[in-house]
């Protein structure tokens, strides 16, 4: 191997989508040993305690807002049953009793000291007759790689940015505030959005420790939007935001029984979000229903002069995606089955076959198989693209923090990790950082060739070709398997998934709960072309209403068959 060559990934890595979408839930005893500092209300979070033995649910206090939808809460505030301040207080108490105490899901890295005041101002607006929209007063959790110009930090879970406060709200947060959302906190994540090591444990960060899956506490929430997935599943807020480069919205949504929308790149601003890839990064909704996800997408979609990719969204943004919520939306639709993403689990295949039968029962015409000829043929090119773009993107983000920021480049972050090895790298290293640091500028021929290959194979030779050839509205495939057990020593045990085509193409995908295996959720992905969010919402909503699969988590110590 030449000195300038990137470190190769292990042979098993392409199957596991090595650096982005896996997550490992804390093995109870191992997680308790982490002891990583995490700021919640200005205090260090204690390490998660060992999960109790046996499958019995951990005691959970009654919660009035259990599984409450955005529409439920909006009606309650309109009638006077609820106030934004009251809802905020209830969700914060839920976090205190279930995230920091009780089962200790460890999903919320930090709560917002300003949340109560924000909610009070929104209540005053409502009393004065001003309601900003359907999300007015709705409490939300967002991932800790999204800038907020307030008292909360934006750290990507890294101690290197553990005291970093953004000088300006991200474009996404500006829209959330304008819509009247109450930002009640930030969620833990796979550190650096799972782009530090080939052997990482998803849901673990140096600042936040290990997040657990609320369906079985010894299982993984998947990554990198692990805390949002676990937190929204556990009813720590009404709605949530994750980010994705390849799988980091859809995988934790699937593993935690949620609906996740990975939008077309350019539909939602990435300005002020700690980056991996300029060509693949996006943020999107993670919610307990398609209706909630559609309402949230409408609030965050739109152009932003700080993100050049959003200029392409002109004419494609819908101000209200709830108009696509049609229970009969599968009638007459043509759905293709991407069979090459099946076969990694007989139990998952069984759930998928039941899902396909439900699609057909709801009126869809099924084309099976409807595979993409390029499946699996551009993994190495994607790896090259992401490593090149990360080195450039992270330097730009760090520069935007201002001259007083302690780190300026990826090399600075690598050096910080080396100096703080006992806290930052007790379980896995930083091979991806080191590999990315060896990359050159984006003018290099290797980068340009890799990016061109990704575009050609994922779009014209992939999704677009399959949709056109079979005259399809969307493709479907298993989002992933059930959550694996946490293994901090060895890393994630990701078995399979279908996130890469839409991720690499920059196209839309949506996952919706499809079934359970030993009580662990499994999702069905709808994959579409560019700007197909409305169509995917229509199809997924009809499927959701046909099946009604989601169950609230029971915070079991381990998985069971009930």
C-alpha positions as CSV (number, residue, x, y, z in Angstrom):
1,X,0.0,0.0,0.0
2,X,1.4,3.4,-1.0
3,X,1.7,6.0,1.8
4,X,-1.0,8.1,0.2
5,X,-3.5,5.4,-0.2
6,X,-6.5,5.4,2.1
7,X,-6.8,2.6,4.7
8,X,-8.9,-0.1,3.2
9,X,-12.1,-1.1,5.0
10,X,-12.5,-4.7,6.1
11,X,-14.1,-7.0,3.5
12,X,-17.4,-7.1,5.4
13,X,-17.8,-3.4,5.4
14,X,-19.7,-2.8,2.2
15,X,-22.6,-4.9,3.5
16,X,-22.8,-3.0,6.7
17,X,-22.6,0.5,5.1
18,X,-19.6,0.8,7.2
19,X,-19.4,4.3,8.5
20,X,-22.8,5.8,8.5
21,X,-25.9,3.9,9.4
22,X,-25.1,1.4,12.1
23,X,-25.5,1.9,15.7
24,X,-24.9,0.0,18.8
25,X,-27.0,0.2,21.9
26,X,-25.1,0.0,25.1
27,X,-24.7,-3.5,26.3
28,X,-26.0,-2.6,29.7
29,X,-22.9,-3.4,31.7
30,X,-20.5,-2.0,29.0
31,X,-22.5,1.2,28.7
32,X,-22.3,1.7,32.5
33,X,-18.6,1.6,32.2
34,X,-18.4,4.4,29.6
35,X,-18.9,7.2,32.0
36,X,-18.7,9.8,29.2
37,X,-19.6,13.4,30.2
38,X,-22.8,14.7,28.7
39,X,-24.3,18.0,29.6
40,X,-28.0,18.0,30.4
41,X,-29.3,21.2,32.1
42,X,-25.7,22.1,32.8
43,X,-24.8,18.9,34.6
44,X,-22.8,15.8,33.7
45,X,-25.0,12.9,32.8
46,X,-24.3,9.7,34.7
47,X,-23.4,6.7,32.6
48,X,-26.4,4.5,31.9
49,X,-27.0,1.8,34.5
50,X,-27.1,-1.9,33.6
51,X,-30.5,-3.0,32.3
52,X,-32.4,-5.4,34.5
53,X,-32.3,-9.1,33.7
54,X,-35.2,-10.7,32.0
55,X,-37.7,-9.3,29.5
56,X,-40.0,-7.6,32.0
57,X,-40.7,-3.9,31.2
58,X,-38.9,-1.3,33.4
59,X,-41.4,0.6,35.5
60,X,-42.7,3.6,33.6
61,X,-44.9,6.3,35.1
62,X,-48.2,7.1,33.3
63,X,-47.7,9.7,30.6
64,X,-50.7,11.7,29.4
65,X,-49.0,12.5,26.1
66,X,-48.2,8.9,25.2
67,X,-48.2,8.6,21.4
68,X,-49.9,12.0,21.0
69,X,-49.8,13.3,17.4
70,X,-49.2,16.8,16.3
71,X,-52.9,17.1,15.4
72,X,-53.9,15.9,18.9
73,X,-51.6,18.5,20.6
74,X,-52.7,21.3,18.2
75,X,-56.4,20.6,18.9
76,X,-55.6,20.5,22.6
77,X,-54.0,23.9,22.6
78,X,-56.7,25.4,20.4
79,X,-59.4,24.2,22.9
80,X,-57.5,25.3,26.0
81,X,-56.8,21.7,27.2
82,X,-53.1,22.2,26.7
83,X,-50.6,25.1,26.6
84,X,-47.2,25.0,24.9
85,X,-45.7,25.6,28.4
86,X,-47.6,22.7,29.8
87,X,-46.6,20.4,27.0
88,X,-43.0,21.4,27.3
89,X,-43.0,20.8,31.0
90,X,-44.5,17.3,30.5
91,X,-42.0,16.3,27.9
92,X,-39.1,17.6,30.0
93,X,-40.4,15.6,33.0
94,X,-40.7,12.6,30.7
95,X,-37.0,13.0,29.8
96,X,-36.1,13.3,33.4
97,X,-37.9,10.2,34.5
98,X,-37.2,7.9,31.5
99,X,-34.0,9.2,29.9
100,X,-31.9,10.2,33.0
101,X,-33.7,7.9,35.4
102,X,-35.8,4.7,35.1
103,X,-34.7,2.8,32.0
104,X,-32.1,5.5,31.2
105,X,-32.5,5.5,27.4
106,X,-29.8,8.2,27.2
107,X,-31.3,9.7,24.0
108,X,-31.1,13.4,25.0
109,X,-27.7,14.9,25.3
110,X,-28.8,18.3,26.5
111,X,-32.1,20.0,27.3
112,X,-32.8,23.6,26.4
113,X,-32.7,26.1,29.3
114,X,-34.8,28.5,27.2
115,X,-37.6,26.0,26.4
116,X,-40.0,27.2,29.0
117,X,-39.6,30.8,28.1
118,X,-40.0,30.0,24.4
119,X,-43.2,28.1,25.1
120,X,-44.5,30.9,27.3
121,X,-44.0,33.4,24.5
122,X,-45.8,31.2,22.0
123,X,-48.7,30.8,24.4
124,X,-48.9,34.6,24.6
125,X,-49.0,34.8,20.8
126,X,-51.9,32.3,20.8
127,X,-53.8,34.3,23.4
128,X,-53.3,37.3,21.2
129,X,-54.8,35.5,18.2
130,X,-51.6,34.8,16.4
131,X,-51.0,31.1,15.5
132,X,-48.0,30.6,13.2
133,X,-49.2,27.3,11.8
134,X,-49.8,23.6,12.7
135,X,-46.6,23.3,14.7
136,X,-47.2,26.4,16.9
137,X,-46.2,25.3,20.4
138,X,-45.2,21.8,19.4
139,X,-42.1,20.5,21.4
140,X,-39.3,19.1,19.2
141,X,-36.0,17.4,19.6
142,X,-33.2,17.9,17.1
143,X,-29.9,16.1,16.6
144,X,-26.7,17.5,18.2
145,X,-25.0,18.3,14.9
146,X,-27.5,21.1,14.1
147,X,-26.5,24.7,15.1
148,X,-28.7,26.6,17.5
149,X,-27.6,30.1,18.5
150,X,-28.7,29.7,22.1
151,X,-27.4,28.2,25.4
152,X,-27.1,24.7,23.9
153,X,-23.9,23.3,22.4
154,X,-23.5,21.9,18.9
155,X,-20.9,19.2,19.2
156,X,-21.6,16.2,16.9
157,X,-21.2,14.3,20.2
158,X,-17.5,15.1,20.3
159,X,-15.6,16.4,23.3
160,X,-13.6,18.5,20.8
161,X,-16.8,20.7,20.3
162,X,-18.2,20.0,23.8
163,X,-18.3,23.7,24.6
164,X,-19.0,25.0,21.1
165,X,-21.9,27.4,20.8
166,X,-23.0,28.3,17.3
167,X,-22.8,32.0,16.3
168,X,-26.1,31.6,14.3
169,X,-29.0,29.3,14.0
170,X,-28.8,26.8,11.2
171,X,-31.2,27.4,8.3
172,X,-33.3,24.5,9.5
173,X,-33.6,25.9,13.0
174,X,-34.6,29.3,11.7
175,X,-37.5,27.6,10.0
176,X,-38.5,25.6,13.0
177,X,-38.5,28.7,15.2
178,X,-40.5,30.6,12.6
179,X,-43.1,27.7,12.5
180,X,-43.5,28.0,16.3
181,X,-41.8,24.8,17.4
182,X,-40.4,24.7,20.9
183,X,-36.8,23.3,20.8
184,X,-36.7,21.4,24.1
185,X,-33.3,19.7,23.6
186,X,-30.7,18.0,21.4
187,X,-30.3,14.3,20.9
188,X,-27.2,12.1,21.2
189,X,-25.8,10.6,18.0
190,X,-23.1,8.4,16.7
191,X,-20.1,10.7,17.2
192,X,-19.4,12.8,14.1
193,X,-22.5,11.2,12.5
194,X,-20.7,7.8,12.4
195,X,-17.9,9.0,10.3
196,X,-14.9,8.5,12.6
197,X,-14.2,4.7,12.6
198,X,-15.0,1.6,10.5
199,X,-15.7,-0.2,13.8
200,X,-17.9,2.3,15.6
201,X,-20.8,1.6,17.9
202,X,-23.7,3.6,16.6
203,X,-25.4,5.7,19.2
204,X,-22.1,6.2,21.1
205,X,-20.4,9.6,21.4
206,X,-17.6,10.8,23.7
207,X,-19.8,13.6,25.0
208,X,-23.1,11.6,25.3
209,X,-22.2,8.0,26.0
210,X,-24.3,5.2,24.5
211,X,-28.0,5.6,23.6
212,X,-30.2,2.5,24.1
213,X,-33.1,1.2,22.0
214,X,-36.4,1.7,24.1
215,X,-37.8,-1.5,22.7
216,X,-35.0,-3.6,24.2
217,X,-32.4,-1.8,26.3
218,X,-29.6,-4.1,25.3
219,X,-30.2,-3.4,21.6
220,X,-29.0,-0.7,19.3
221,X,-30.9,2.4,18.2
222,X,-29.0,2.4,14.9
223,X,-27.2,5.5,13.7
224,X,-26.3,8.1,13.4
225,X,-29.5,9.9,14.4
226,X,-29.7,7.4,17.3
227,X,-30.9,9.8,20.0
228,X,-33.7,11.2,17.8
229,X,-34.8,7.7,16.9
230,X,-34.9,6.5,20.5
231,X,-36.2,9.7,21.9
232,X,-39.1,10.2,19.6
233,X,-40.0,6.5,19.9
234,X,-39.9,6.9,23.7
235,X,-42.2,9.9,23.5
236,X,-39.6,12.4,24.8
237,X,-41.0,15.0,22.3
238,X,-43.8,15.2,19.8
239,X,-41.5,15.2,16.7
240,X,-37.8,15.1,15.9
241,X,-35.2,15.9,13.3
242,X,-32.3,13.7,12.2
243,X,-29.7,14.0,9.5
244,X,-28.6,11.5,6.9
245,X,-25.6,10.9,4.6
246,X,-26.4,7.3,4.0
247,X,-29.0,5.6,6.2
248,X,-28.8,7.9,9.3
249,X,-32.4,8.9,9.2
250,X,-34.0,5.7,7.8
251,X,-32.0,3.2,9.8
252,X,-32.8,4.6,13.3
253,X,-36.3,5.3,12.2
254,X,-36.7,1.6,11.2
255,X,-35.0,0.3,14.4
256,X,-37.2,2.5,16.6
257,X,-40.6,2.0,15.0
258,X,-40.7,5.5,13.4
259,X,-41.5,7.1,10.1
260,X,-38.4,8.8,8.7
261,X,-38.2,11.0,5.6
262,X,-34.8,11.3,3.9
263,X,-35.5,14.3,1.5
264,X,-34.0,15.0,-1.8
265,X,-30.7,16.8,-1.3
266,X,-31.6,20.5,-1.7
267,X,-35.1,20.4,-0.3
268,X,-34.0,21.2,3.3
269,X,-31.1,23.6,4.1
270,X,-27.9,22.1,5.4
271,X,-26.4,25.5,6.4
272,X,-25.2,25.3,10.0
273,X,-25.3,21.5,10.1
274,X,-21.9,19.8,10.9
275,X,-21.2,18.2,7.5
276,X,-20.0,14.9,6.1
277,X,-20.8,15.2,2.4
278,X,-21.9,18.2,0.3
279,X,-23.4,15.8,-2.3
280,X,-25.3,13.5,0.1
281,X,-26.1,15.3,3.4
282,X,-29.6,16.2,4.3
283,X,-31.8,16.7,7.3
284,X,-35.3,15.3,7.7
285,X,-38.3,14.4,9.9
286,X,-38.3,11.4,12.3
287,X,-41.8,11.0,13.8
288,X,-44.3,8.4,15.0
289,X,-46.6,8.8,12.1
290,X,-46.6,9.7,8.4
291,X,-49.0,12.6,9.2
292,X,-46.6,14.1,11.7
293,X,-43.6,13.7,9.4
294,X,-45.5,15.4,6.6
295,X,-46.4,18.3,8.8
296,X,-42.8,18.7,9.9
297,X,-41.4,18.4,6.4
298,X,-43.6,21.3,5.2
299,X,-42.1,23.5,8.0
300,X,-38.4,22.8,7.1
301,X,-38.5,22.6,3.3
302,X,-37.4,25.6,1.3
303,X,-34.5,27.5,-0.3
304,X,-31.7,29.1,1.8
305,X,-29.1,31.4,0.3
306,X,-26.5,29.9,2.7
307,X,-27.0,26.4,1.0
308,X,-26.4,26.5,-2.7
309,X,-28.0,23.1,-3.1
310,X,-31.4,24.5,-2.2
311,X,-31.4,26.7,-5.2
312,X,-32.4,23.6,-7.2
313,X,-35.5,23.2,-5.1
314,X,-37.3,26.1,-6.8
315,X,-40.7,24.8,-8.0
316,X,-40.3,21.6,-6.1
317,X,-41.1,22.7,-2.5
318,X,-44.6,22.1,-1.2
319,X,-45.7,24.5,1.6
320,X,-48.0,21.8,3.0
321,X,-47.1,18.1,2.6
322,X,-50.1,17.0,4.6
323,X,-52.2,17.4,1.4
324,X,-50.7,14.1,0.2
325,X,-52.2,12.2,3.2
326,X,-54.6,10.0,1.2
327,X,-55.7,6.7,2.7
328,X,-56.6,5.5,-0.8
329,X,-53.2,6.6,-2.1
330,X,-52.1,3.1,-3.2
331,X,-55.0,2.6,-5.5
332,X,-53.7,2.4,-9.1
333,X,-50.0,2.9,-7.9
334,X,-47.3,0.8,-9.5
335,X,-44.8,-0.4,-6.9
336,X,-41.5,-2.2,-7.7
337,X,-39.8,-4.7,-5.4
338,X,-36.1,-4.2,-5.2
339,X,-35.4,-7.9,-4.4
340,X,-31.6,-7.6,-4.4
341,X,-32.0,-5.9,-1.0
342,X,-33.8,-9.0,0.4
343,X,-32.3,-12.2,1.7
344,X,-30.1,-11.1,4.6
345,X,-32.8,-12.3,7.1
346,X,-35.6,-14.9,6.6
347,X,-37.6,-13.1,9.3
348,X,-37.3,-9.8,7.6
349,X,-38.2,-11.3,4.3
350,X,-41.4,-12.7,5.8
351,X,-42.4,-9.2,7.1
352,X,-41.6,-7.8,3.7
353,X,-43.8,-10.3,1.9
354,X,-46.6,-9.4,4.3
355,X,-46.0,-5.8,3.5
356,X,-46.1,-6.4,-0.3
357,X,-49.4,-8.3,0.2
358,X,-50.8,-5.3,2.1
359,X,-49.7,-3.0,-0.7
360,X,-51.5,-5.1,-3.2
361,X,-54.6,-5.4,-1.0
362,X,-54.7,-1.5,-0.8
363,X,-54.9,-1.4,-4.6
364,X,-51.3,-1.2,-5.8
365,X,-49.9,-3.2,-8.8
366,X,-46.8,-5.0,-7.7
367,X,-43.8,-5.5,-10.1
368,X,-41.6,-8.1,-8.6
369,X,-38.7,-8.1,-9.1
370,X,-37.8,-4.5,-10.2
371,X,-34.1,-4.4,-9.4
372,X,-31.6,-1.8,-10.2
373,X,-28.8,-3.2,-12.3
374,X,-26.1,-1.1,-10.5
375,X,-26.9,-2.4,-7.0
376,X,-23.7,-2.7,-4.9
377,X,-21.5,-1.5,-7.8
378,X,-20.5,2.0,-6.4
379,X,-19.8,1.4,-2.7
380,X,-16.1,2.1,-3.1
381,X,-16.7,5.2,-5.2
382,X,-19.1,6.5,-2.5
383,X,-16.5,5.9,0.2
384,X,-14.0,8.0,-1.9
385,X,-16.5,10.8,-2.4
386,X,-17.4,11.1,1.3
387,X,-13.9,11.1,2.5
388,X,-12.9,13.8,0.1
389,X,-15.9,16.0,0.9
390,X,-15.7,15.5,4.6
391,X,-12.2,17.0,4.9
392,X,-13.2,20.1,3.0
393,X,-16.6,20.4,4.6
394,X,-15.5,20.1,8.2
395,X,-12.8,22.8,7.6
396,X,-15.4,25.1,6.3
397,X,-17.7,24.5,9.2
398,X,-15.0,25.0,11.8
399,X,-14.0,28.3,10.1
400,X,-17.5,29.5,10.4
401,X,-17.3,29.2,14.2
402,X,-15.0,32.2,14.3
403,X,-11.4,32.9,15.1
404,X,-11.8,31.9,18.8
405,X,-12.8,28.4,17.9
406,X,-10.1,26.0,19.2
407,X,-10.0,23.7,16.1
408,X,-9.6,24.8,12.5
409,X,-9.1,21.6,10.5
410,X,-9.6,17.9,10.5
411,X,-5.9,17.5,11.5
412,X,-6.8,19.5,14.6
413,X,-9.6,17.1,15.5
414,X,-7.4,14.1,14.9
415,X,-4.8,15.6,17.3
416,X,-7.5,16.3,19.9
417,X,-8.6,12.7,19.8
418,X,-5.1,11.5,20.2
419,X,-4.5,13.7,23.2
420,X,-7.8,12.6,24.7
421,X,-7.7,8.9,23.7
422,X,-9.0,7.6,27.0
423,X,-12.2,9.6,26.7
424,X,-12.7,9.8,23.0
425,X,-11.3,6.4,21.8
426,X,-11.9,3.9,24.6
427,X,-13.8,1.5,22.2
428,X,-12.9,2.4,18.6
429,X,-10.4,4.6,16.8
430,X,-10.5,7.2,14.1
431,X,-9.5,5.3,10.9
432,X,-12.0,7.2,8.8
433,X,-10.6,10.6,10.0
434,X,-7.1,9.4,9.2
435,X,-8.2,8.2,5.7
436,X,-10.0,11.5,5.0
437,X,-7.1,13.5,6.1
438,X,-5.0,11.9,3.4
439,X,-7.4,13.0,0.7
440,X,-6.5,16.0,-1.6
441,X,-8.7,18.8,-2.9
442,X,-11.9,18.3,-4.8
443,X,-10.1,19.2,-8.0
444,X,-8.3,15.8,-8.0
445,X,-9.2,13.5,-10.8
446,X,-9.9,10.6,-8.4
447,X,-12.6,12.6,-6.6
448,X,-14.2,13.8,-9.9
449,X,-14.2,10.2,-11.3
450,X,-15.7,8.8,-8.1
451,X,-18.4,11.4,-8.0
452,X,-19.3,10.9,-11.7
453,X,-19.5,7.2,-11.1
454,X,-21.8,7.6,-8.1
455,X,-24.1,10.0,-10.1
456,X,-24.3,7.8,-13.2
457,X,-24.9,4.5,-11.3
458,X,-27.3,5.7,-8.6
459,X,-29.4,7.9,-10.9
460,X,-29.5,7.2,-14.6
461,X,-28.3,3.6,-14.2
462,X,-30.1,3.0,-10.9
463,X,-33.3,4.5,-9.5
464,X,-34.3,6.4,-12.6
465,X,-33.8,3.4,-14.9
466,X,-35.8,1.1,-12.7
467,X,-38.7,3.5,-12.3
468,X,-38.8,4.3,-16.0
469,X,-38.4,0.7,-17.2
470,X,-41.2,-0.7,-15.1
471,X,-43.3,2.6,-15.1
472,X,-43.2,2.7,-11.3
473,X,-44.3,5.2,-8.7
474,X,-41.7,3.9,-6.2
475,X,-39.5,1.0,-5.3
476,X,-39.8,-0.8,-2.0
477,X,-37.3,-2.8,0.0
478,X,-36.5,-3.6,3.7
479,X,-35.0,-0.6,5.4
480,X,-32.9,-2.9,7.6
481,X,-33.1,-5.7,10.1
482,X,-34.2,-5.7,13.7
483,X,-31.8,-3.9,16.2
484,X,-28.7,-5.8,17.0
485,X,-27.3,-6.2,20.5
486,X,-24.7,-3.7,21.7
487,X,-21.1,-4.7,21.3
488,X,-18.8,-1.9,22.2
489,X,-15.7,-4.0,21.7
490,X,-16.5,-5.2,18.2
491,X,-18.7,-2.6,16.8
492,X,-22.0,-2.8,14.9
493,X,-23.5,-6.0,13.6
494,X,-25.4,-4.5,10.7
495,X,-26.9,-7.2,8.5
496,X,-28.4,-5.4,5.6
497,X,-30.4,-2.4,4.3
498,X,-31.4,-0.4,1.3
499,X,-30.5,3.2,2.0
500,X,-27.6,3.6,-0.4
501,X,-29.3,4.2,-3.8
502,X,-31.4,7.2,-2.6
503,X,-28.5,8.4,-0.4
504,X,-25.9,8.4,-3.2
505,X,-28.4,9.7,-5.8
506,X,-29.5,12.5,-3.5
507,X,-33.1,11.3,-4.0
508,X,-36.0,10.9,-1.6
509,X,-36.8,7.9,0.5
510,X,-39.2,7.2,3.3
511,X,-39.4,4.4,5.9
512,X,-42.5,3.3,7.7
513,X,-43.0,0.6,10.3
514,X,-43.7,-2.8,8.7
515,X,-43.6,-5.3,11.5
516,X,-41.8,-6.7,14.5
517,X,-39.3,-9.5,15.2
518,X,-39.2,-10.6,18.8
519,X,-40.7,-7.2,19.6
520,X,-38.1,-5.3,17.6
521,X,-39.4,-3.0,14.9
522,X,-38.6,-3.4,11.2
523,X,-39.3,-0.8,8.5
524,X,-40.3,-0.8,4.9
525,X,-38.6,1.8,2.6
526,X,-40.3,3.6,-0.2
527,X,-37.6,4.9,-2.7
528,X,-38.4,7.5,-5.3
529,X,-36.8,9.9,-7.7
530,X,-35.8,13.5,-7.2
531,X,-38.4,15.7,-5.5
532,X,-40.8,12.7,-5.0
533,X,-41.5,13.4,-1.3
534,X,-45.2,14.1,-1.9
535,X,-45.7,10.9,-3.8
536,X,-43.9,8.8,-1.2
537,X,-45.9,10.4,1.6
538,X,-49.1,9.5,-0.3
539,X,-48.0,5.8,-0.8
540,X,-46.6,5.4,2.7
541,X,-49.6,7.0,4.4
542,X,-52.0,4.6,2.6
543,X,-49.7,1.7,3.6
544,X,-49.6,2.9,7.2
545,X,-53.4,3.2,7.4
546,X,-53.8,-0.2,5.8
547,X,-51.5,-1.9,8.4
548,X,-51.3,0.3,11.5
549,X,-48.1,-1.5,12.7
550,X,-46.5,0.9,15.1
551,X,-46.4,-0.1,18.8
552,X,-45.1,2.1,21.6
553,X,-41.9,0.7,23.2
554,X,-42.0,-1.1,26.5
555,X,-38.4,-0.5,27.7
556,X,-37.7,-4.2,28.0
557,X,-34.3,-5.3,29.2
558,X,-33.9,-7.5,26.2
559,X,-36.0,-8.7,23.2
560,X,-38.9,-11.1,23.6
561,X,-41.4,-12.7,21.4
562,X,-44.6,-10.9,22.5
